[in-house]
Amino acid sequence: MGIDPHASLLTAWGLNDDIAGLETFSRTVVEALAGEVAVLKPQARSSSGSAPGASRCWSGPVTEAREAGALVLMDAKRGDIGSTMAAYAETFLSPDRALFSDALTVSPYLGFGSLQPAVDLAKANGCGLFALALTSTPRATRSSGPSAPTG
């Protein structure tokens, strides 16, 4: 079950598109579903993701979901080089971190080797990785034509 709060959804729930709204929405979804579904997939970068402290507001819902027995697949789609990728991996795949998740989405855009820090840490901590391969984005599929703008 995805937890993908965005401005229009938060508004529809009568919440502000800010940290408080994001946290209220996320905790409500976790409370309602964590004991009912196998996996919760929070979107690490929500509409309020650019606000200071946005990533920290996920620590409570992530912990609560795992305590309720749901696996957490952090939808972060991270992929970077060297120490930056290692830092992303530490954030989401280290058991002592507030955002520790059972699995993480990663992007091999910079080459599969760029994901090595995440692969190593996931293996060490018994976590999973989901690498983007073919997405639902229309222009990212083979059948939709060129991926670059044509005019």
C-alpha positions as a printed Julia matrix, in Angstrom:
151×3 Matrix{Float64}:
  0.0    0.0     0.0
  1.53   3.26   -1.1
  1.55   6.31    1.11
  1.93   9.11   -1.41
  0.68  12.34    0.11
  0.56  15.23   -2.32
 -0.98  18.68   -2.05
 -4.39  17.85   -3.55
 -4.75  14.7    -1.46
 -3.84  16.49    1.76
 -6.33  19.23    0.87
 -9.03  16.63    0.19
 -8.41  15.29    3.69
 -8.77  18.8     5.15
 -5.05  19.01    5.9
 -2.48  21.64    5.03
  0.33  20.87    2.61
  2.97  21.16    5.3
  4.87  18.97    7.74
  1.94  18.7    10.16
 -0.44  17.7     7.37
  2.01  15.14    6.02
  2.57  13.63    9.44
 -1.16  13.49   10.26
 -1.95  11.87    6.91
  0.89   9.34    7.19
  0.14   8.34   10.76
 -3.55   7.94    9.94
 -2.78   5.63    7.01
 -0.3    3.61    9.07
 -2.74   3.3    11.97
 -5.51   2.12    9.66
 -3.49  -0.28    7.51
 -0.25  -1.45    9.13
 -1.91  -4.46   10.73
 -3.9   -5.25    7.59
 -1.37  -5.17    4.73
  1.97  -6.87    4.24
  3.88  -3.84    2.97
  3.57  -0.08    3.34
  5.46   2.02    0.78
  5.92   5.61    1.94
  7.02   8.13   -0.69
 10.12   9.71    0.82
  9.7   12.87   -1.2
  6.16  14.07   -0.82
  4.71  17.42   -1.78
  5.92  18.73    1.56
  9.29  17.1     1.0
 11.04  20.37    0.41
  9.97  21.8     3.75
 12.6   21.66    6.5
 12.19  18.48    8.53
 10.01  16.69    5.97
 12.06  13.51    5.94
 12.09  13.39    9.75
  8.31  13.3     9.86
  8.45   9.8     8.32
 10.37   8.33   11.27
  7.27   7.93   13.45
  5.06   6.33   10.77
  7.91   4.06    9.61
  8.57   2.85   13.16
  4.85   2.4    13.86
  4.34   0.43   10.65
  7.19  -1.95   11.46
  5.97  -2.34   15.07
  2.51  -3.27   13.74
  4.05  -6.03   11.65
  4.09  -4.42    8.21
  7.2   -4.37    6.1
  8.31  -0.91    4.99
  9.47  -0.34    1.43
 10.81   3.22    1.35
 10.05   4.69   -2.05
 13.07   6.93   -2.38
 14.38   5.94   -5.84
 17.92   6.83   -4.82
 20.92   6.32   -7.04
 24.12   8.32   -6.84
 27.86   8.0    -6.73
 30.23   6.95   -3.95
 29.81   8.6    -0.59
 26.46  10.14   -1.54
 24.94   6.74   -2.29
 26.51   5.37    0.88
 24.8    8.16    2.86
 21.42   7.38    1.28
 21.91   3.7     2.05
 22.81   4.47    5.67
 19.69   6.63    6.06
 17.27   3.93    4.96
 19.07   0.6     5.46
 20.82   0.93    8.83
 18.84  -0.51   11.76
 19.99   2.27   14.09
 18.51   5.02   11.87
 15.06   6.56   12.36
 14.08   5.85    8.75
 15.25   2.21    8.74
 13.19   0.34    6.21
 12.95  -3.3     5.21
 13.58  -2.38    1.59
 14.42   0.63   -0.58
 13.67   1.6    -4.15
 16.84   2.53   -6.04
 17.58   3.92   -9.48
 20.41   2.46  -11.57
 20.48   5.55  -13.84
 24.18   6.13  -13.12
 24.97   2.46  -13.7
 24.43  -0.57  -11.54
 27.83  -0.08   -9.89
 26.61   3.2    -8.41
 24.23   1.17   -6.26
 27.0   -0.92   -4.66
 26.88   0.85   -1.26
 23.15   0.1    -1.04
 23.65  -3.49   -2.21
 26.34  -4.05    0.42
 24.34  -2.52    3.26
 21.12  -4.27    2.25
 22.92  -7.63    2.26
 24.56  -6.9     5.61
 21.26  -5.95    7.27
 18.89  -8.42    5.59
 17.1   -5.7     3.61
 15.79  -5.67    0.07
 16.3   -3.39   -2.89
 13.88  -2.74   -5.72
 15.71  -1.34   -8.75
 13.78   0.67  -11.3
 13.71  -1.17  -14.59
 10.54  -0.35  -16.51
  8.35   2.27  -14.93
  4.75   3.28  -15.49
  5.83   6.71  -16.71
  4.51   6.84  -20.31
  7.6    8.4   -21.87
  9.85   5.91  -20.06
  8.37   2.87  -21.8
  9.69   1.45  -25.07
  6.29   1.62  -26.74
  5.87   5.35  -26.22
  8.54   6.47  -28.66
 11.6    8.62  -28.06
 12.43   9.51  -24.48
 13.79  12.92  -25.4
 11.51  15.82  -26.32
 11.02  16.05  -30.07
 10.28  19.62  -30.78
